[in-house]
């Protein structure tokens, strides 16, 4: 048997997708945050969701 190739399986796959609309100012702020923190837009949005729950 040959070893499997490809990406390794992850504990929490991210298979749910959202489409959102942003104004130019918000998009620029998101891009700046992502560049400064070296993260993707998706990761920045996930962090924002967790912050909402922490404030509760």
C-alpha positions as CSV (number, residue, x, y, z in Angstrom):
1,X,0.0,0.0,0.0
2,X,1.3,3.5,-0.8
3,X,1.0,6.3,1.7
4,X,-1.9,8.8,1.1
5,X,-1.1,12.1,-0.4
6,X,-2.7,15.5,-0.1
7,X,-3.6,17.8,2.7
8,X,-3.9,16.3,6.2
9,X,-7.4,16.2,7.8
10,X,-8.2,19.0,10.2
11,X,-10.2,18.8,13.4
12,X,-12.7,21.6,12.4
13,X,-13.0,21.8,8.6
14,X,-14.2,25.2,7.4
15,X,-16.7,24.2,4.8
16,X,-19.4,26.8,5.5
17,X,-19.1,29.9,3.3
18,X,-20.6,33.4,3.6
19,X,-20.9,36.2,1.2
20,X,-21.0,39.7,2.7
21,X,-21.1,43.3,1.4
22,X,-18.8,45.9,2.8
23,X,-18.4,49.6,2.2
24,X,-15.0,50.8,1.0
25,X,-14.0,52.2,4.4
26,X,-14.7,48.9,6.2
27,X,-12.9,46.9,3.5
28,X,-9.8,49.2,3.8
29,X,-9.8,48.7,7.6
30,X,-10.1,44.9,7.2
31,X,-7.3,44.8,4.7
32,X,-5.1,47.0,7.0
33,X,-5.8,44.7,10.0
34,X,-5.0,41.6,8.0
35,X,-1.8,43.0,6.7
36,X,-0.6,44.2,10.1
37,X,-1.4,40.9,11.7
38,X,-0.5,38.7,8.8
39,X,-3.8,36.8,8.7
40,X,-6.5,36.2,6.1
41,X,-9.8,38.1,5.9
42,X,-11.6,34.9,7.0
43,X,-9.5,34.6,10.1
44,X,-10.0,38.3,11.0
45,X,-13.8,37.8,10.7
46,X,-13.7,34.7,12.8
47,X,-11.8,36.7,15.5
48,X,-14.4,39.4,15.4
49,X,-17.2,36.8,15.9
50,X,-15.4,35.4,19.0
51,X,-15.0,39.0,20.3
52,X,-18.7,39.5,20.1
53,X,-19.3,36.5,22.3
54,X,-16.7,37.6,24.8
55,X,-18.4,41.0,25.3
56,X,-21.7,39.3,26.2
